[in-house]
C-alpha cells in the first residue's frame, strides 16, 4: 500500500491533530447476545424481539457463547491481551431506542486490552515504514435499537422505533489517540476492516450498520503534551466520509483556536453533501452513564483452555499471508497486496496458483486482464464469470504457447459477454490454438515483406525497429493466431 503523504493539515506549523477512533463491529452470530432472537437484517420492524431484548420486568439475560468466541478471536487478531476475567456493566442513559434505559456493556474490566494495528508510515515516522496504532481495549456489548425518520406515514412529524437491532452482539474497538492525520485514520480503518473480515466474525457491512465508527478529534499547539478539547464525530457511514469529516473538523478547530476562541466538548454530525460537521449535543462524560456491574450476569471467564481452543480458529492474517505469497510464489509485494484484498480472493488465488504451471503468470493475469474487466463492469471478484481456476487454465495455455496474448484477451472478452467461465468458452470456441506451422508462416512473412518494400528498405538501412512492424503485420494477417515467438524467429532468419 502506498506510503501516506504529509498533508497540509498534518504539517500545520502551529497546531497538530490528535485522533482516536471507536469502532463498533456487529458479530455474525445467528442469535442475539443475551437471548435467542434472530440477528437477521431486513426483517419487518419489531419482529425479532422478545421479553429479554425488550427489557421486560423479570426477563433475565443469558450470554451467547459464540459471541464470546467471536469477540475473543477478533481481539487475538488485533494482537490484544485477552483477560481471563471480564465484567459486564450497565451503561445507563435514556434514549427512545433503548427500551431498558441502560445498555449492557463492559467498562473498567473489558474482555481484551493493549493491542495494535500497523499502518504505512509517513516519511520519517515509525520503523521499517510502519507505524503502530495502539488499541486500548476490545469489549463486548449489546446494540441499541434504531430510530426511523422516513419510510412510514407521518414521518415528517414523528419518529418510529425499530427494536430488531436491540441486543445484537457488538464488539467495540477503541484506539489509542495515536492517529495524527485523516489519512492515518483511513489507513487504520482499512486495515482493521481487513483483519476483521479475515477472521470471519463480521461481514463489516457499513450500509447495514455492521461496522460503525465514531471519531474523537482535537488539536493542540505543536509539541504540547496535553491534549486539546475533543469533539466526537458520530454516525459517519463510510471511510471516505470519515476522512473528509476529520479534515473539515481539524480545520474548523484550528480556525477557532487561531482566532482566540475555545473548543466546546461536544458531539457533532457530518453532512456529506455540504462537507461540514455540525453540533449535535454537548458530550456526556463517562461518569454520567453511572456504570455499575450488571447484577444479572456472572463474571466472564475465558481460561487458558478456552483461549487455546479459540486461537486454533485464528486464520493466517493479511500481512503474514502477503509475506508468504511473495516468498512461495515469487510474486511482487504489490501483487500480494492486491491478491489478499479479501480472504476469499487470496484463497482462490492460492488454489489456482498451486494448480498452475507459473503462479506469477496467474497473478499477472488477475491484475492485467481480470481486475480491469471487473472494474469496468462495476462488479466484485465474487461475481466474476471467470473463476480463479479459469485464470489458471488460461495461464497454462499461454505458458505452453497454445494461445497468444491476443487470443487470451478475446476469450476473456467472450467470457464476460456470455457470463461463462474461461474453460467453457474455450471449449465453445473449438479450443483455438496459435499457428505453429512454419511453412504457412513463412509464406505469410514473404507476402508481408513483398507488400511493404519501403519498410523493408528502412530495415536494411539499419532501422531495426521495423522488425516490430513486420511482426505486427504477420500477426494481423494470421488474425492473431500466429505464434509471436515463431514469427520473430522466422523473420530474424529471413532478414538475417
C-alpha positions as CSV (number, residue, x, y, z in Angstrom):
1,X,0.0,0.0,0.0
2,X,1.3,3.5,-0.8
3,X,3.1,5.4,1.8
4,X,1.0,8.1,3.4
5,X,2.0,11.6,2.3
6,X,2.1,14.6,4.7
7,X,-1.0,16.7,4.2
8,X,-1.3,20.5,4.8
9,X,-3.3,19.7,8.0
10,X,-0.8,17.2,9.4
11,X,2.1,19.5,8.6
12,X,0.4,22.7,10.0
13,X,3.3,24.8,11.5
14,X,1.4,25.7,14.7
15,X,-1.1,23.0,15.5
16,X,-1.2,19.2,15.3
17,X,-4.3,17.0,15.4
18,X,-4.8,14.1,17.8
19,X,-7.3,11.4,16.7
20,X,-8.8,8.4,18.4
21,X,-11.4,6.1,16.8
22,X,-14.1,4.0,18.4
23,X,-15.3,1.2,16.0
24,X,-18.4,-0.9,16.7
25,X,-18.4,-4.2,14.9
26,X,-21.6,-6.4,14.7
27,X,-20.7,-10.1,15.3
28,X,-22.0,-12.7,12.8
29,X,-23.9,-14.8,15.4
30,X,-27.3,-16.3,14.4
31,X,-28.9,-15.0,17.6
32,X,-28.6,-12.0,19.9
33,X,-26.1,-11.7,22.7
34,X,-28.5,-12.3,25.6
35,X,-31.5,-14.1,24.0
36,X,-32.4,-16.4,21.2
37,X,-33.9,-13.8,18.9
38,X,-32.6,-13.7,15.3
39,X,-30.0,-11.2,14.3
40,X,-31.1,-11.3,10.6
41,X,-31.0,-7.9,8.9
42,X,-34.0,-6.7,6.9
43,X,-36.8,-8.4,8.9
44,X,-40.1,-6.4,9.4
45,X,-39.7,-3.9,12.2
46,X,-40.1,-5.1,15.8
47,X,-40.4,-8.8,14.8
48,X,-37.0,-10.1,16.0
49,X,-37.8,-9.2,19.7
50,X,-38.6,-11.0,22.9
51,X,-39.1,-10.0,26.6
52,X,-35.3,-10.2,27.2
53,X,-34.2,-7.8,24.5
54,X,-37.3,-5.6,25.1
55,X,-36.3,-5.3,28.8
56,X,-39.5,-6.6,30.2
57,X,-39.6,-6.9,34.0
58,X,-38.3,-10.3,35.3
59,X,-36.6,-11.2,32.0
60,X,-33.0,-12.3,32.5
61,X,-30.1,-12.3,30.1
62,X,-28.1,-15.4,29.1
63,X,-24.7,-14.8,27.5
64,X,-24.2,-16.2,23.9
65,X,-21.1,-18.4,23.9
66,X,-20.5,-17.9,20.2
67,X,-20.4,-14.1,20.7
68,X,-17.7,-14.5,23.3
69,X,-15.7,-16.7,20.9
70,X,-16.0,-14.3,18.0
71,X,-15.0,-11.3,20.2
72,X,-12.0,-13.2,21.6
73,X,-10.9,-14.3,18.1
74,X,-11.1,-10.7,16.9
75,X,-9.1,-9.5,19.9
76,X,-6.4,-12.1,19.2
77,X,-6.2,-11.0,15.6
78,X,-5.7,-7.4,16.8
79,X,-2.7,-8.5,19.0
80,X,-4.7,-7.9,22.2
81,X,-4.1,-9.4,25.6
82,X,-7.3,-11.4,26.4
83,X,-8.2,-11.0,30.1
84,X,-9.1,-14.2,31.9
85,X,-11.9,-12.4,33.8
86,X,-14.0,-9.6,32.5
87,X,-17.1,-7.9,33.9
88,X,-20.4,-6.8,32.3
89,X,-21.7,-3.5,33.4
90,X,-24.8,-1.4,32.9
91,X,-24.3,1.8,31.0
92,X,-27.3,4.0,31.9
93,X,-28.8,6.5,29.6
94,X,-32.2,7.3,28.3
95,X,-33.0,7.3,24.6
96,X,-36.1,6.2,22.7
97,X,-34.4,3.2,21.1
98,X,-33.0,1.8,24.4
99,X,-36.0,0.0,26.0
100,X,-34.3,-1.0,29.2
101,X,-32.9,2.5,29.9
102,X,-29.4,1.0,30.0
103,X,-27.1,-0.9,27.7
104,X,-25.2,-4.0,28.9
105,X,-21.6,-3.3,28.1
106,X,-18.2,-3.7,29.7
107,X,-16.4,-0.8,31.3
108,X,-13.3,-1.0,33.6
109,X,-12.7,-4.7,33.2
110,X,-13.0,-5.4,29.4
111,X,-12.5,-8.6,27.5
112,X,-9.2,-7.6,26.0
113,X,-6.6,-4.8,26.0
114,X,-3.3,-3.5,24.7
115,X,-3.4,-4.4,21.1
116,X,-2.2,-2.6,17.9
117,X,-2.5,-2.3,14.2
118,X,0.4,-1.4,11.9
119,X,-0.2,1.1,9.1
120,X,2.1,2.6,6.4
121,X,4.0,5.4,8.0
122,X,4.6,8.9,6.7
123,X,8.2,9.7,5.7
124,X,10.4,10.0,8.9
125,X,7.8,8.3,11.1
126,X,7.9,4.8,12.6
127,X,10.3,1.9,11.9
128,X,10.6,0.0,8.6
129,X,7.9,2.2,7.0
130,X,5.3,1.2,9.6
131,X,3.6,3.0,12.4
132,X,1.8,1.2,15.3
133,X,-1.6,2.5,16.3
134,X,-2.4,1.2,19.8
135,X,-5.7,-0.5,20.6
136,X,-6.8,0.4,24.2
137,X,-9.5,-2.2,24.5
138,X,-11.9,-4.6,22.8
139,X,-15.1,-5.2,24.8
140,X,-18.4,-6.9,24.3
141,X,-21.8,-5.1,24.4
142,X,-25.3,-5.2,23.1
143,X,-26.6,-2.9,20.4
144,X,-29.4,-0.5,20.8
145,X,-32.5,-0.2,18.5
146,X,-32.9,2.2,15.6
147,X,-34.8,5.4,15.2
148,X,-36.6,5.7,11.9
149,X,-37.2,9.1,10.3
150,X,-38.6,8.1,6.9
151,X,-40.5,5.4,5.1
152,X,-43.7,5.4,7.1
153,X,-46.8,7.7,7.4
154,X,-46.3,11.0,9.2
155,X,-42.5,10.5,9.0
156,X,-42.2,14.3,8.6
157,X,-43.8,14.8,12.1
158,X,-43.0,11.6,14.0
159,X,-40.1,9.2,14.8
160,X,-40.6,5.5,14.6
161,X,-38.6,2.9,16.6
162,X,-37.4,-0.5,15.3
163,X,-36.1,-2.7,18.1
164,X,-34.9,-5.6,15.9
165,X,-31.3,-4.5,16.4
166,X,-31.6,-4.3,20.2
167,X,-29.4,-6.9,21.8
168,X,-27.4,-7.7,18.6
169,X,-23.9,-8.6,19.8
170,X,-21.2,-6.0,19.2
171,X,-17.5,-5.5,19.9
172,X,-16.3,-2.0,20.5
173,X,-12.6,-1.5,19.4
174,X,-11.2,1.7,21.0
175,X,-7.9,3.0,19.6
176,X,-5.3,4.9,21.5
177,X,-5.0,8.6,20.4
178,X,-2.1,7.7,18.2
179,X,-3.6,8.8,14.9
180,X,-2.1,12.0,13.6
181,X,-3.9,12.7,10.4
182,X,-7.1,11.9,8.5
183,X,-5.0,9.7,6.1
184,X,-3.7,7.7,9.0
185,X,-7.3,7.3,10.3
186,X,-8.3,6.0,6.8
187,X,-5.4,3.5,6.8
188,X,-6.2,2.3,10.3
189,X,-9.8,1.6,9.5
190,X,-8.9,-0.1,6.2
191,X,-6.5,-2.4,8.0
192,X,-9.0,-3.0,10.8
193,X,-11.8,-4.0,8.5
194,X,-9.4,-6.2,6.5
195,X,-8.4,-8.1,9.7
196,X,-11.9,-8.5,11.0
197,X,-13.1,-9.8,7.6
198,X,-10.2,-12.4,7.6
199,X,-11.3,-13.7,11.0
200,X,-14.9,-14.2,9.7
201,X,-16.5,-12.8,12.9
202,X,-18.4,-10.0,11.0
203,X,-19.3,-9.0,7.4
204,X,-18.4,-5.4,8.2
205,X,-21.2,-4.1,6.0
206,X,-21.4,-0.4,6.7
207,X,-24.6,0.0,4.8
208,X,-26.4,-2.4,7.1
209,X,-24.7,-1.0,10.2
210,X,-22.4,-4.0,10.8
211,X,-19.5,-1.6,11.1
212,X,-19.8,1.9,12.6
213,X,-17.2,4.4,13.5
214,X,-17.1,7.4,15.9
215,X,-14.0,9.7,15.8
216,X,-12.7,11.7,18.6
217,X,-10.6,14.6,17.4
218,X,-8.8,17.5,19.0
219,X,-5.9,19.9,18.0
220,X,-3.1,21.2,20.2
221,X,-0.2,23.5,19.8
222,X,2.6,21.6,18.1
223,X,4.9,20.0,20.7
224,X,2.4,20.3,23.6
225,X,1.9,17.1,25.6
226,X,-1.6,17.9,27.0
227,X,-4.5,17.1,24.7
228,X,-6.8,19.8,23.4
229,X,-10.6,19.7,24.0
230,X,-12.0,17.0,21.8
231,X,-15.1,16.8,19.7
232,X,-16.7,13.4,18.8
233,X,-18.0,12.9,15.2
234,X,-20.8,10.3,15.1
235,X,-22.8,8.4,12.5
236,X,-20.4,8.6,9.5
237,X,-21.2,5.8,7.1
238,X,-18.0,5.4,5.0
239,X,-14.3,5.5,5.5
240,X,-14.0,8.2,2.8
241,X,-16.6,10.4,4.7
242,X,-14.7,9.8,8.0
243,X,-11.5,11.1,6.3
244,X,-13.4,14.1,4.9
245,X,-15.1,14.8,8.3
246,X,-11.8,14.8,10.1
247,X,-10.2,17.1,7.5
248,X,-13.1,19.6,8.0
249,X,-13.2,19.3,11.8
250,X,-9.4,19.7,12.2
251,X,-9.5,22.8,10.0
252,X,-12.5,24.2,12.0
253,X,-10.8,23.7,15.3
254,X,-7.6,25.3,14.1
255,X,-9.5,28.3,12.9
256,X,-11.4,28.6,16.2
257,X,-8.2,28.5,18.2
258,X,-6.3,30.7,15.8
259,X,-8.9,33.4,16.3
260,X,-8.7,33.2,20.1
261,X,-11.8,31.1,20.7
262,X,-12.3,27.9,22.7
263,X,-13.4,24.4,21.5
264,X,-16.6,23.1,23.1
265,X,-16.6,19.4,24.1
266,X,-19.5,18.1,22.1
267,X,-20.8,15.5,19.7
268,X,-21.0,16.6,16.1
269,X,-22.6,15.1,12.9
270,X,-21.1,15.2,9.5
271,X,-23.1,16.4,6.5
272,X,-21.6,14.7,3.5
273,X,-23.5,16.8,1.0
274,X,-22.0,20.0,2.5
275,X,-18.7,18.5,3.6
276,X,-19.2,20.1,7.1
277,X,-19.7,19.0,10.7
278,X,-22.5,20.4,12.8
279,X,-23.0,20.5,16.6
280,X,-25.5,17.8,17.8
281,X,-25.2,17.9,21.6
282,X,-22.8,18.6,24.5
283,X,-20.7,15.5,25.1
284,X,-21.5,13.3,28.1
285,X,-18.7,12.3,30.3
286,X,-18.2,8.6,31.2
287,X,-19.3,9.1,34.8
288,X,-22.6,10.5,33.5
289,X,-23.5,6.9,32.4
290,X,-23.4,5.8,36.1
291,X,-21.7,2.5,35.2
292,X,-22.1,-0.3,37.7
293,X,-21.6,-4.1,37.4
294,X,-24.5,-6.0,35.7
295,X,-26.2,-7.9,38.6
296,X,-27.8,-10.5,36.3
297,X,-24.6,-11.7,34.7
298,X,-21.7,-13.6,36.4
299,X,-18.1,-12.5,35.5
300,X,-17.0,-13.8,32.1
301,X,-14.1,-16.2,32.5
302,X,-12.0,-17.1,29.4
303,X,-9.5,-19.5,30.8
304,X,-6.3,-20.8,29.1
305,X,-8.0,-23.9,27.7
306,X,-10.8,-21.9,26.1
307,X,-8.3,-19.4,24.8
308,X,-6.2,-22.1,23.2
309,X,-9.4,-23.6,21.5
310,X,-10.3,-20.2,20.1
311,X,-6.8,-19.5,19.0
312,X,-6.9,-22.7,16.9
313,X,-9.5,-21.0,14.7
314,X,-7.3,-17.9,14.1
315,X,-6.6,-17.7,10.4
316,X,-3.3,-16.6,8.7
317,X,-3.7,-12.8,8.8
318,X,-3.3,-10.5,5.8
319,X,0.2,-9.2,6.5
320,X,1.6,-12.6,7.2
321,X,-0.1,-14.0,4.1
322,X,1.3,-11.3,1.9
323,X,4.8,-12.1,3.0
324,X,4.3,-15.8,2.4
325,X,2.8,-15.3,-1.1
326,X,5.8,-13.2,-2.1
327,X,8.2,-15.9,-0.8
328,X,6.4,-19.0,-2.1
329,X,5.0,-17.8,-5.4
330,X,7.6,-15.3,-6.5
331,X,5.1,-12.5,-6.9
332,X,5.7,-8.8,-6.1
333,X,4.6,-7.2,-2.9
334,X,2.1,-5.1,-4.9
335,X,0.7,-8.3,-6.5
336,X,0.4,-9.8,-3.0
337,X,-1.4,-6.6,-1.7
338,X,-4.0,-6.9,-4.5
339,X,-4.5,-10.6,-4.2
340,X,-5.0,-10.6,-0.4
341,X,-7.6,-7.8,-0.6
342,X,-10.1,-10.4,0.8
343,X,-9.6,-13.8,2.3
344,X,-11.8,-15.3,-0.4
345,X,-9.7,-13.8,-3.2
346,X,-6.5,-15.0,-1.6
347,X,-7.8,-18.5,-1.1
348,X,-8.9,-18.7,-4.7
349,X,-5.6,-17.4,-5.9
350,X,-3.6,-19.9,-3.9
351,X,-5.8,-22.7,-5.2
352,X,-5.3,-21.6,-8.8
353,X,-1.5,-20.9,-8.3
354,X,-0.9,-24.4,-6.9
355,X,-2.6,-25.9,-9.9
356,X,-0.9,-23.6,-12.5
357,X,2.5,-24.1,-14.2
358,X,3.5,-20.5,-13.4
359,X,2.0,-18.8,-10.4
360,X,3.5,-15.4,-11.4
361,X,1.6,-15.5,-14.7
362,X,-1.7,-16.2,-12.8
363,X,-1.0,-13.2,-10.6
364,X,-0.3,-11.0,-13.7
365,X,-3.5,-12.2,-15.4
366,X,-5.6,-11.5,-12.4
367,X,-4.4,-7.9,-12.4
368,X,-3.9,-7.2,-16.1
369,X,-6.9,-8.9,-17.5
370,X,-9.4,-9.9,-14.8
371,X,-9.5,-6.9,-12.4
372,X,-9.7,-4.4,-15.2
373,X,-12.8,-6.0,-16.7
374,X,-14.4,-6.4,-13.3
375,X,-13.8,-2.7,-12.6
376,X,-15.3,-1.7,-16.0
377,X,-18.4,-3.8,-15.2
378,X,-18.6,-2.5,-11.7
379,X,-18.7,-6.0,-10.1
380,X,-16.7,-7.6,-7.4
381,X,-14.3,-10.6,-7.7
382,X,-17.0,-12.8,-6.2
383,X,-19.3,-12.1,-9.2
384,X,-16.6,-12.7,-11.8
385,X,-17.7,-15.1,-14.6
386,X,-14.0,-16.2,-14.8
387,X,-13.1,-18.2,-11.8
388,X,-9.5,-18.4,-10.4
389,X,-9.5,-22.0,-11.8
390,X,-10.3,-20.5,-15.2
391,X,-7.5,-17.9,-14.8
392,X,-5.1,-20.8,-14.0
393,X,-6.2,-22.7,-17.1
394,X,-5.7,-19.7,-19.3
395,X,-2.3,-19.0,-17.8
396,X,-1.2,-22.6,-18.6
397,X,-2.4,-22.2,-22.2
398,X,-0.3,-19.1,-22.6
399,X,2.6,-20.7,-20.8
400,X,2.5,-23.7,-23.2
401,X,2.3,-21.4,-26.2
402,X,-1.1,-22.9,-27.2
403,X,-2.7,-19.4,-27.3
404,X,-1.3,-16.0,-27.7
405,X,-1.9,-12.9,-25.5
406,X,-4.3,-11.5,-28.1
407,X,-6.3,-14.7,-28.2
408,X,-6.5,-14.8,-24.5
409,X,-7.9,-11.2,-24.4
410,X,-10.5,-12.2,-26.9
411,X,-11.5,-15.3,-24.9
412,X,-11.7,-13.2,-21.7
413,X,-14.0,-10.7,-23.5
414,X,-16.2,-13.6,-24.7
415,X,-16.4,-15.0,-21.1
416,X,-17.6,-11.6,-19.8
417,X,-20.1,-11.2,-22.7
418,X,-21.6,-14.7,-22.1
419,X,-21.2,-14.8,-18.4
420,X,-19.3,-18.1,-18.7
421,X,-16.1,-19.3,-17.2
422,X,-12.9,-19.3,-19.4
423,X,-12.7,-23.1,-19.8
424,X,-16.3,-23.3,-21.0
425,X,-15.8,-20.5,-23.6
426,X,-12.5,-22.1,-24.7
427,X,-14.4,-25.3,-25.5
428,X,-17.2,-23.5,-27.2
429,X,-14.8,-21.7,-29.5
430,X,-13.4,-25.0,-30.6
431,X,-10.2,-24.9,-28.5
432,X,-8.4,-22.3,-30.7
433,X,-4.6,-22.6,-30.9
434,X,-1.7,-20.5,-32.1
435,X,-0.5,-21.4,-35.6
436,X,3.0,-23.0,-35.4
437,X,3.0,-24.2,-39.0
438,X,6.4,-22.8,-40.1
439,X,5.8,-23.3,-43.8
440,X,2.4,-21.4,-43.6
441,X,4.0,-18.7,-41.5
442,X,7.0,-18.3,-43.9
443,X,4.5,-17.8,-46.8
444,X,2.8,-15.0,-44.8
445,X,6.1,-13.4,-44.0
446,X,7.1,-13.4,-47.7
447,X,3.8,-11.8,-48.6
448,X,4.2,-9.1,-45.8
449,X,7.7,-8.3,-46.9
450,X,6.7,-8.1,-50.6
451,X,3.8,-5.8,-49.7
452,X,6.0,-3.4,-47.7
453,X,9.1,-2.6,-49.7
454,X,9.7,0.8,-48.2
455,X,9.7,-0.5,-44.7
456,X,12.0,-3.4,-45.8
457,X,14.4,-0.9,-47.3
458,X,14.4,1.1,-44.0
459,X,15.2,-2.1,-42.0
460,X,18.1,-3.0,-44.3
461,X,19.3,0.6,-44.0
462,X,19.7,0.0,-40.2
463,X,16.3,0.9,-38.8
464,X,16.0,-2.4,-36.8
465,X,12.8,-1.2,-35.0
466,X,11.0,-2.0,-38.2
467,X,11.1,-5.7,-37.1
468,X,8.2,-5.0,-34.7
469,X,6.2,-3.5,-37.6
470,X,6.7,-6.7,-39.6
471,X,5.7,-8.9,-36.6
472,X,2.5,-6.9,-36.3
473,X,1.7,-7.2,-39.9
474,X,2.2,-11.0,-39.8
475,X,0.0,-11.3,-36.7
476,X,-2.6,-9.2,-38.4
477,X,-2.5,-11.5,-41.5
478,X,-2.9,-14.6,-39.3
479,X,-5.8,-13.0,-37.4
480,X,-3.8,-13.1,-34.2
481,X,-3.3,-16.9,-34.3
482,X,0.4,-17.0,-35.3
483,X,2.9,-17.7,-32.5
484,X,4.7,-14.4,-31.9
485,X,7.8,-16.2,-30.8
486,X,8.0,-18.3,-34.0
487,X,7.2,-15.3,-36.2
488,X,10.1,-13.4,-34.6
489,X,12.4,-16.3,-35.1
490,X,11.4,-16.8,-38.8
491,X,11.6,-13.0,-39.5
492,X,15.0,-12.9,-37.9
493,X,16.3,-15.6,-40.2
494,X,14.6,-14.2,-43.3
495,X,16.0,-10.7,-42.7
496,X,19.3,-12.0,-41.3
